[in-house]
Amino acid sequence: MQQPVLSLVSVALFVIGIAGNGFEMRKIRMAIPGEPNPKNIFADKRNFKWYAVIGIALVLWAINGTYT
């Protein structure tokens, strides 16, 4: 019973993390005048919360994979 729940939670967290990161990066690009440097956008501190959500999703997915 734990496997489907972990799968759904990990997929939901991954989708939320990717979508949230996309919206956050768009806001960062809009706030920077001119042509922004991609290194600055990816390393912006506002993105790290989304990186953490994606990382948690990947860890849950890996844990689920070990139990199958």
ZAMARGU-4260 file (C-alpha; in steps of 0.2 Angstrom, whole numbers, plus 5000, padded with zeros to 4 digits):
<rodrens>
0) 5000/5000/5000 | 5015/5012/5003 | 5021/5011/4985 | 5007/5019/4976 | 5006/5033/4989
5) 5025/5036/4988 | 5024/5036/4969 | 5010/5049/4969 | 5018/5060/4982 | 5035/5060/4973
10) 5026/5064/4956 | 5016/5078/4964 | 5031/5086/4972 | 5041/5084/4956 | 5028/5093/4946
15) 5025/5106/4959 | 5044/5109/4960 | 5046/5110/4941 | 5031/5122/4938 | 5036/5133/4953
20) 5054/5134/4947 | 5048/5139/4930 | 5037/5153/4937 | 5050/5159/4949 | 5063/5160/4935
25) 5051/5170/4924 | 5049/5182/4938 | 5068/5183/4940 | 5070/5186/4921 | 5057/5200/4922
30) 5065/5209/4936 | 5083/5209/4928 | 5084/5223/4915 | 5092/5219/4899 | 5099/5202/4894
35) 5101/5192/4910 | 5115/5180/4913 | 5109/5162/4914 | 5121/5158/4928 | 5113/5172/4939
40) 5095/5165/4935 | 5099/5147/4940 | 5110/5152/4956 | 5097/5165/4962 | 5093/5161/4980
45) 5074/5161/4976 | 5076/5145/4966 | 5084/5135/4980 | 5067/5131/4988 | 5061/5124/4972
50) 5077/5114/4970 | 5074/5107/4988 | 5056/5101/4983 | 5063/5093/4967 | 5076/5085/4977
55) 5064/5078/4990 | 5053/5071/4976 | 5069/5062/4968 | 5073/5055/4985 | 5056/5048/4988
60) 5056/5041/4971 | 5072/5032/4974 | 5066/5026/4991 | 5050/5019/4982 | 5061/5011/4969
65) 5071/5001/4982 | 5055/4993/4990 | 5048/4987/4973
</rodrens>
